[in-house]
């Protein structure tokens, strides 16, 4: 079976759907049995590519555990076991600790995991020419683009790849997952640098929440031209949405945002070979995860779970996902008790400290003038994405890991975490608009990774 093979094996979704663990297990187990039957002897070894702990709520951990059980553990079907390797699609993120692996994948043995290093573990499948990249980006950039993957994908001897993850609005590509999980999640430095900068130069706000974007076109074309150099890829995609208060009560899971996982529902599960399953998942995610608002937000409060967000590299989703909703002159307050540093590695951290989060024009000029920043375009893209472009105030409230001076040095305002947690009690606030006892009206986001909030006029004009 070549990678051009099409076929949707699961297409279950709806804006009010709330799939149980039992339903999810049954659907996925049955699909895996069909895949093994269709592949025949070719399905003898599998590489699983789930996200890392920063997508803990994606249900990818549960799905990975099922895949291990069905392919190598004790399959319900009684099929013969076949070896499994798990490579979390880290992209630029830090390697997962044993504790994080145990938390996210409790039923998959730790010796099954490998760690991706975006600086050294990659091979190149081919390149897209500069004139093609320039055309598809609308002239935003002009350079060629390498189609890179972790060497295990090409050279590991696997006969099947399971790419598992969540489709949700994303600042770099518009909607996360599908080929992004391959070419960023297991990609190399040059590919990630150039794809991220292309998106930043084209304009994050022109892409977020949209299915077809210039960066998506890069990944699709790279897969179309060179995907046959990889084993068949079976895409497994989830769509996660927040439960209403009525749904949460019916499920016996209070909607208190201090435990946001209890207020989340699995709205869709899509799986198959080809792009159709992604298009269906993305269409549902557009309905479930994009909140188009009739008025801008004067004061937004975002909470970053400490287990998930330890850097501004990840925590700035609080900015990306609310920027189109913020009113000019408004304030975005980000409470980040787990914040320890800016970048996911020392090199990126140093560049963030050196240049700070500045408007896009400033960062593009600095990338052209500073060879070090110019050689790390994903960092430049991140600095552009993390700026309010002078429209509103970003006030970070870190835990003890970062000082006031450090926060202010990169262009943000500082806030006192303890005082703000006391004022904005995350266990009492609900997702969306809240009015405090003294009359202050705020918009609360308990986990910015799960959605996109945009004011209607700004979202429509950005497109």
C-alpha positions as CSV (number, residue, x, y, z in Angstrom):
1,X,0.0,0.0,0.0
2,X,1.5,3.3,-1.1
3,X,1.0,6.7,0.6
4,X,-1.4,7.8,-2.1
5,X,-3.9,5.3,-0.9
6,X,-7.2,6.9,0.2
7,X,-9.8,5.6,2.5
8,X,-11.6,6.8,5.7
9,X,-12.0,4.1,8.3
10,X,-13.6,6.2,11.1
11,X,-15.7,9.4,10.6
12,X,-17.6,10.0,13.8
13,X,-18.2,13.6,14.9
14,X,-20.6,16.3,15.9
15,X,-20.7,19.6,17.8
16,X,-22.7,18.0,20.5
17,X,-21.1,14.5,20.5
18,X,-19.5,13.3,23.7
19,X,-17.7,10.0,22.9
20,X,-17.1,7.8,25.9
21,X,-13.8,5.9,26.5
22,X,-15.7,2.7,25.7
23,X,-16.9,4.1,22.3
24,X,-13.5,5.4,21.5
25,X,-11.9,2.1,22.3
26,X,-14.3,0.1,20.2
27,X,-14.1,2.4,17.2
28,X,-10.3,2.5,17.2
29,X,-9.8,-1.2,18.0
30,X,-12.1,-2.1,15.1
31,X,-10.3,0.3,12.7
32,X,-6.9,-1.2,13.7
33,X,-8.1,-4.7,13.0
34,X,-9.3,-3.5,9.5
35,X,-6.0,-1.9,8.8
36,X,-4.1,-5.0,9.7
37,X,-6.3,-7.1,7.5
38,X,-6.0,-4.7,4.6
39,X,-2.2,-4.5,4.9
40,X,-1.8,-8.2,5.4
41,X,1.8,-9.2,6.2
42,X,2.9,-5.7,5.6
43,X,1.5,-4.7,9.0
44,X,4.2,-6.5,10.9
45,X,5.8,-3.5,12.6
46,X,4.4,-0.1,13.5
47,X,5.8,3.3,14.4
48,X,3.3,5.4,16.4
49,X,3.6,9.2,16.4
50,X,1.5,10.7,19.1
51,X,2.0,14.3,20.4
52,X,3.9,15.0,23.6
53,X,2.5,16.1,27.0
54,X,1.7,19.6,25.6
55,X,-1.3,17.9,24.0
56,X,-2.2,15.9,27.0
57,X,-5.9,16.5,26.6
58,X,-5.9,15.4,22.9
59,X,-6.8,11.8,24.0
60,X,-3.7,10.7,22.0
61,X,-2.3,9.0,25.1
62,X,-5.4,6.8,25.5
63,X,-5.3,6.0,21.7
64,X,-1.6,5.1,21.9
65,X,-2.2,2.8,24.7
66,X,-5.0,1.1,22.7
67,X,-2.7,0.8,19.7
68,X,0.0,-0.8,21.8
69,X,-2.5,-3.3,23.2
70,X,-4.0,-4.2,19.9
71,X,-0.7,-4.4,18.0
72,X,1.6,-5.9,20.5
73,X,0.0,-6.4,23.9
74,X,-3.2,-8.6,24.1
75,X,-5.3,-7.6,21.2
76,X,-9.1,-8.1,21.5
77,X,-9.1,-9.6,18.0
78,X,-6.7,-12.4,19.0
79,X,-4.4,-11.4,16.2
80,X,-0.7,-12.2,16.4
81,X,1.4,-9.6,18.1
82,X,3.7,-7.3,16.1
83,X,6.4,-4.9,17.4
84,X,5.6,-1.3,18.2
85,X,7.8,1.7,18.6
86,X,6.5,5.1,19.9
87,X,8.1,8.3,18.8
88,X,6.4,11.4,20.3
89,X,6.2,14.1,17.7
90,X,8.2,16.6,19.8
91,X,9.1,19.1,17.0
92,X,11.1,21.7,18.9
93,X,9.9,20.7,22.3
94,X,11.9,19.2,25.1
95,X,12.1,15.4,25.4
96,X,9.4,13.9,27.7
97,X,10.4,12.8,31.1
98,X,9.7,9.3,32.4
99,X,7.0,10.9,34.7
100,X,5.4,12.6,31.7
101,X,5.4,9.4,29.7
102,X,3.8,7.5,32.6
103,X,1.2,10.2,33.0
104,X,0.2,10.4,29.3
105,X,0.8,6.7,28.2
106,X,0.2,4.7,31.4
107,X,-0.4,1.4,29.6
108,X,2.5,1.5,27.1
109,X,5.8,0.2,28.5
110,X,8.5,2.9,28.7
111,X,11.0,0.9,26.7
112,X,8.8,1.3,23.7
113,X,9.5,5.0,23.4
114,X,12.2,6.9,21.4
115,X,12.9,10.6,21.6
116,X,13.1,12.9,18.6
117,X,15.9,15.5,18.3
118,X,15.0,18.1,15.7
119,X,18.7,19.2,15.4
120,X,20.3,15.8,14.7
121,X,17.8,12.9,14.1
122,X,16.6,13.8,10.6
123,X,16.9,12.8,7.0
124,X,15.8,14.7,3.9
125,X,13.3,13.2,1.5
126,X,13.6,16.0,-1.1
127,X,13.2,19.8,-1.5
128,X,10.5,22.1,-2.8
129,X,12.0,24.8,-5.1
130,X,12.2,28.4,-4.0
131,X,9.9,29.7,-6.8
132,X,7.2,27.3,-5.8
133,X,7.5,28.4,-2.1
134,X,7.4,32.0,-3.2
135,X,4.3,31.5,-5.2
136,X,2.4,29.6,-2.6
137,X,3.3,32.1,0.1
138,X,2.1,35.0,-1.9
139,X,5.6,36.4,-2.1
140,X,6.1,36.5,1.7
141,X,9.3,34.4,1.5
142,X,11.5,33.1,-1.3
143,X,13.6,30.1,-0.3
144,X,13.5,26.4,-1.0
145,X,12.0,24.1,1.6
146,X,13.5,20.7,2.8
147,X,11.1,17.9,3.3
148,X,12.6,16.4,6.5
149,X,11.6,13.6,8.9
150,X,13.1,11.7,11.7
151,X,15.3,8.9,10.2
152,X,13.2,6.2,11.9
153,X,10.3,7.0,9.6
154,X,12.3,6.3,6.5
155,X,15.0,3.9,7.7
156,X,13.5,2.2,10.7
157,X,12.1,-0.8,8.8
158,X,8.5,-0.1,9.7
159,X,5.6,-1.2,7.6
160,X,3.0,1.1,9.0
161,X,3.0,4.5,10.7
162,X,0.2,5.6,13.0
163,X,0.1,9.4,13.2
164,X,-2.1,10.3,16.2
165,X,-3.2,13.8,17.2
166,X,-5.7,16.6,17.7
167,X,-7.0,18.9,15.0
168,X,-7.3,22.4,16.5
169,X,-6.6,26.0,15.4
170,X,-2.9,26.6,15.1
171,X,-0.8,29.7,14.7
172,X,1.7,28.4,12.3
173,X,-0.5,26.4,9.9
174,X,-4.1,27.4,10.5
175,X,-5.3,24.0,11.7
176,X,-2.9,21.5,13.4
177,X,-2.1,18.0,12.5
178,X,-2.1,15.6,9.5
179,X,1.1,16.2,7.6
180,X,2.3,18.8,10.2
181,X,2.7,15.9,12.6
182,X,5.2,14.4,10.3
183,X,7.1,17.4,8.9
184,X,7.2,19.5,12.1
185,X,6.6,16.9,14.8
186,X,9.4,14.7,13.5
187,X,11.0,17.4,11.3
188,X,14.4,19.0,11.3
189,X,15.7,22.5,12.1
190,X,15.8,23.9,8.6
191,X,12.3,22.7,7.7
192,X,10.8,23.9,11.0
193,X,12.6,27.3,10.8
194,X,11.5,28.0,7.2
195,X,7.9,26.8,7.5
196,X,7.4,28.7,10.8
197,X,8.9,31.9,9.3
198,X,6.8,31.6,6.1
199,X,3.7,31.5,8.3
200,X,4.8,34.5,10.3
201,X,5.7,36.5,7.3
202,X,2.5,35.7,5.6
203,X,0.5,36.6,8.7
204,X,-0.6,34.4,11.6
205,X,-4.0,36.1,11.7
206,X,-4.6,35.3,8.0
207,X,-4.3,31.6,8.7
208,X,-5.5,30.7,12.2
209,X,-8.7,28.6,12.1
210,X,-8.4,28.0,8.4
211,X,-7.9,24.7,6.7
212,X,-6.0,25.7,3.5
213,X,-3.1,28.0,4.1
214,X,0.4,28.5,2.5
215,X,2.1,26.5,5.3
216,X,-0.5,23.7,4.9
217,X,0.3,23.7,1.1
218,X,4.0,23.3,1.9
219,X,3.3,20.2,3.9
220,X,0.8,18.7,1.5
221,X,3.0,19.2,-1.5
222,X,6.0,17.7,0.4
223,X,3.9,14.7,1.2
224,X,2.5,14.5,-2.3
225,X,6.0,14.5,-3.9
226,X,8.0,12.5,-1.4
227,X,5.5,10.6,0.8
228,X,6.1,7.4,-1.2
229,X,9.5,7.2,0.5
230,X,7.8,6.4,3.8
231,X,5.7,3.5,5.0
232,X,1.9,3.9,4.7
233,X,0.6,6.5,7.2
234,X,-2.7,5.9,9.0
235,X,-3.9,9.2,10.3
236,X,-5.9,9.2,13.6
237,X,-7.4,12.6,14.4
238,X,-9.4,13.8,17.4
239,X,-11.5,17.0,17.9
240,X,-11.9,18.1,21.5
241,X,-14.4,20.7,22.7
242,X,-15.5,22.2,26.0
243,X,-18.6,20.7,27.6
244,X,-21.4,23.1,28.4
245,X,-22.4,23.4,32.1
246,X,-25.4,21.1,31.4
247,X,-23.2,18.5,29.7
248,X,-20.7,18.6,32.5
249,X,-23.4,18.1,35.1
250,X,-24.9,15.2,33.2
251,X,-21.4,13.6,32.9
252,X,-20.8,14.1,36.6
253,X,-17.8,16.3,35.9
254,X,-18.1,19.8,37.3
255,X,-17.1,22.5,34.8
256,X,-14.7,24.1,37.3
257,X,-11.7,25.3,35.2
258,X,-9.2,24.3,37.8
259,X,-9.6,20.8,36.4
260,X,-10.2,21.6,32.7
261,X,-9.8,18.0,31.6
262,X,-13.1,17.3,33.4
263,X,-14.9,19.8,31.3
264,X,-13.7,18.5,27.9
265,X,-15.6,16.3,25.5
266,X,-14.4,14.2,22.6
267,X,-16.4,15.7,19.7
268,X,-14.9,13.8,16.9
269,X,-12.7,10.8,15.9
270,X,-11.6,10.5,12.3
271,X,-9.1,8.0,10.9
272,X,-7.9,6.8,7.5
273,X,-5.3,7.0,4.7
274,X,-5.2,10.2,2.7
275,X,-6.4,13.7,3.4
276,X,-10.2,13.2,3.6
277,X,-10.2,12.4,7.3
278,X,-8.2,15.6,8.0
279,X,-10.7,17.7,6.1
280,X,-13.6,16.2,8.0
281,X,-11.9,16.7,11.3
282,X,-10.8,20.3,10.5
283,X,-14.4,21.2,9.4
284,X,-15.7,20.0,12.8
285,X,-12.8,21.8,14.7
286,X,-13.8,25.0,12.9
287,X,-17.3,24.6,14.5
288,X,-16.1,23.4,17.9
289,X,-12.9,25.3,18.5
290,X,-13.3,28.7,16.8
291,X,-15.3,31.2,18.8
292,X,-16.2,34.1,16.7
293,X,-17.3,36.9,19.0
294,X,-19.6,39.9,18.4
295,X,-17.5,42.2,20.6
296,X,-13.8,42.5,21.4
297,X,-12.4,41.7,24.8
298,X,-11.2,44.5,27.1
299,X,-9.8,42.2,29.8
300,X,-8.9,38.6,29.1
301,X,-7.5,36.2,31.8
302,X,-5.7,33.1,30.6
303,X,-4.6,30.2,32.9
304,X,-1.6,28.0,31.9
305,X,-1.6,24.6,33.5
306,X,1.9,24.1,35.2
307,X,2.3,20.5,33.9
308,X,1.7,21.6,30.3
309,X,3.2,25.1,30.1
310,X,6.7,25.7,31.5
311,X,8.0,28.1,28.8
312,X,6.7,31.1,26.9
313,X,7.5,29.1,23.7
314,X,4.4,27.1,24.6
315,X,2.6,29.4,26.9
316,X,2.3,32.1,24.3
317,X,-0.6,30.2,22.9
318,X,-2.3,32.5,25.4
319,X,-1.5,35.3,23.1
320,X,-1.8,33.6,19.7
321,X,-5.3,32.2,20.4
322,X,-6.8,35.4,21.8
323,X,-5.0,38.1,19.8
324,X,-7.8,38.5,17.3
325,X,-10.3,38.9,20.1
326,X,-8.5,41.6,22.1
327,X,-9.6,45.2,22.0
328,X,-7.1,47.9,21.1
329,X,-5.9,49.2,24.5
330,X,-7.1,46.1,26.3
331,X,-5.2,43.8,28.7
332,X,-4.3,40.1,28.4
333,X,-3.4,38.7,31.8
334,X,-1.6,35.3,31.7
335,X,-1.3,33.4,34.9
336,X,1.6,30.9,34.5
337,X,2.5,29.2,37.7
338,X,4.8,26.6,36.0
339,X,6.8,29.1,33.9
340,X,10.5,28.4,34.2
341,X,12.1,29.9,31.1
342,X,11.4,31.3,27.7
343,X,12.7,28.8,25.1
344,X,12.5,25.0,25.0
345,X,16.2,24.8,24.6
346,X,19.1,27.0,25.7
347,X,19.8,28.4,22.2
348,X,16.2,29.5,21.6
349,X,16.0,30.8,25.1
350,X,19.0,33.0,24.6
351,X,17.6,34.4,21.4
352,X,14.3,35.3,23.1
353,X,16.2,37.0,25.9
354,X,18.3,38.9,23.4
355,X,15.6,40.2,21.1
356,X,12.3,40.0,23.1
357,X,8.8,39.9,21.7
358,X,8.6,42.8,19.3
359,X,6.4,43.8,16.4
360,X,6.7,41.8,13.3
361,X,8.5,44.5,11.3
362,X,11.1,44.9,14.0
363,X,11.8,41.2,14.2
364,X,12.1,40.8,10.4
365,X,14.6,43.6,10.4
366,X,16.6,42.0,13.2
367,X,16.5,38.6,11.4
368,X,18.0,40.3,8.4
369,X,20.7,42.0,10.4
370,X,21.6,39.4,13.1
371,X,23.1,36.3,11.6
372,X,22.3,34.2,14.6
373,X,18.6,35.1,14.5
374,X,18.6,34.8,10.8
375,X,19.9,31.2,11.2
376,X,17.0,30.4,13.6
377,X,13.9,31.5,11.8
378,X,11.6,29.5,13.9
379,X,12.7,31.7,16.9
380,X,12.1,34.8,14.8
381,X,8.6,33.6,13.9
382,X,7.9,32.9,17.6
383,X,9.0,36.4,18.5
384,X,6.6,37.8,15.9
385,X,3.7,35.6,17.0
386,X,4.3,36.6,20.7
387,X,3.9,40.3,20.2
388,X,0.6,42.2,20.6
389,X,1.9,44.5,17.8
390,X,1.4,47.3,20.3
391,X,-2.4,46.9,20.3
392,X,-2.9,45.7,23.8
393,X,-0.9,44.9,27.0
394,X,0.4,41.4,27.7
395,X,0.8,40.9,31.5
396,X,2.5,37.7,32.5
397,X,2.2,36.4,36.1
398,X,4.9,33.8,36.5
399,X,5.7,31.4,39.3
400,X,9.1,31.5,41.1
401,X,10.9,30.3,38.0
402,X,11.1,33.7,36.3
403,X,11.6,37.1,37.8
404,X,9.9,40.3,37.2
405,X,13.0,41.7,35.6
406,X,13.2,38.7,33.2
407,X,9.5,39.1,32.2
408,X,9.9,42.8,31.5
409,X,13.2,42.4,29.7
410,X,11.4,40.5,26.8
411,X,8.7,43.2,26.3
412,X,5.9,42.0,28.6
413,X,4.4,43.6,31.7
414,X,4.7,41.7,35.0
415,X,1.9,40.7,37.3
416,X,1.8,39.2,40.8
417,X,0.7,35.6,40.5
418,X,-0.5,35.1,44.1
419,X,-2.6,38.3,44.0
420,X,-4.1,37.5,40.7
421,X,-5.0,33.9,41.5
422,X,-6.7,35.3,44.6
423,X,-8.7,37.8,42.5
424,X,-9.4,35.5,39.6
425,X,-10.2,32.1,41.2
426,X,-9.8,29.5,38.4
427,X,-12.0,27.1,40.3
428,X,-14.9,29.5,40.2
429,X,-14.5,31.1,36.8
430,X,-16.1,29.5,33.8
431,X,-14.9,29.6,30.2
432,X,-16.0,32.8,28.6
433,X,-17.5,35.9,30.1
434,X,-17.5,36.4,33.8
435,X,-18.6,39.3,36.0
436,X,-16.7,39.6,39.3
437,X,-18.5,40.7,42.6
438,X,-17.1,44.2,42.2
439,X,-18.5,44.5,38.6
440,X,-15.3,43.8,36.6
441,X,-16.1,41.9,33.4
442,X,-13.5,39.5,32.1
443,X,-13.2,36.8,29.5
444,X,-11.6,33.7,31.0
445,X,-9.7,31.0,29.0
446,X,-8.7,28.0,31.2
447,X,-6.5,26.4,28.4
448,X,-5.6,28.4,25.3
449,X,-4.4,25.3,23.5
450,X,-7.9,24.2,23.0
451,X,-9.3,26.9,20.8
452,X,-9.2,30.2,19.0
453,X,-11.1,33.3,20.0
454,X,-11.6,36.1,17.5
455,X,-13.7,39.2,17.2
456,X,-15.9,38.9,14.1
457,X,-14.8,42.0,12.2
458,X,-11.1,41.3,12.8
459,X,-11.4,37.6,11.9
460,X,-13.3,38.4,8.6
461,X,-10.9,41.1,7.7
462,X,-7.9,38.9,8.4
463,X,-9.1,36.3,5.9
